[in-house]
Amino acid sequence: METNKRKALGRGLEQLFSNESLYVSSVEEMITENDKENVVELKVSELRSNPYQPRMTFDQEKLVELANSIKEHGVIEPIIVTKSIKGYEIVAGERRKKACELIGKETIPAIIKEFTDEQMMQVALLENIQREDLTAIEEAEAYSNLIKTLNITQEELAKKIGKSRVYVTNILGILKLPENVKNDILHGYITLGHAKILSKLEDNDKIVYLAEKVKKENLSVRNLENLTTSSEFKRKNTVVRIKTQNPYNYVEDFMTEKIGNKVKIKGNKIVIPFDSQKDLERVLEILNIEVKVD
């Protein structure tokens, strides 16, 4: 019975809820061929947002573009919902629903499946992270909620989402920043690279001052880092662990801490992995490398 149930979840969810990883190449992998044959039209007014939706802001311009596309071609991919006490909760497809509201579309194609609260949280996180446009605050809040809900450590979460432990630790650290600075990050005025540097400082007043300076003077991550090396800006205490079995371990740890991605030194080569164009651009900015393509 359990085997059949797991098979019915589809290949994507089987990977999603394994002990090893939360990663799937597409949230849509959870839908079986049988599910696709049972698409229904639901009233948009009956739909409620996923309570675990990590996204707090939606790009209005992109929503309008999606709405115009739906107006011309219809909703190509059905949304995924689960039955709730009143109506339905959206598991995947929040943007499609909002786009339909913009053009006054009263119904939307949907696939109805049963999900636990834990599954809804994980799916909502995956759907958004894979689109690569969550703000750092939204991503940090999502990770924090997963740690609490799944009762796992930061290291266990890092393995599940395919990130380094340092990356998870750094991004969770920005949740301790002053509220107005977090609001700047949420709205994209300050990048994750800036936020990680600010989160390592002790004095909240100086953090606010530097955040304003970043916005007004358009400071790069490198500019901000150089600025905070002054004795005027006291950093929080950090513990550096040097592992003697590899003479370069401390360099790997230092670079991983600085960049956020798991850096490896193999032979005479430094390997810095990245998982998207956006991630590569972030790494290049931290390293103060400007690439111009003719």
PyMOL commands that set and color helices and strands:
alter all, ss='L'
color gray80, all
select helices_A, chain A and resi 2-16+27-30+33-36+44-46+60-73+94-102+117-129+136-150+154-161+165-176+179-186+192-199+204-217+221-227+249-259+277-286
alter helices_A, ss='H'
color red, helices_A
select strands_A, chain A and resi 40-43+47-48+79-83+88-92+107-112+264-266+269-271
alter strands_A, ss='S'
color yellow, strands_A
deselect
rebuild
show_as cartoon
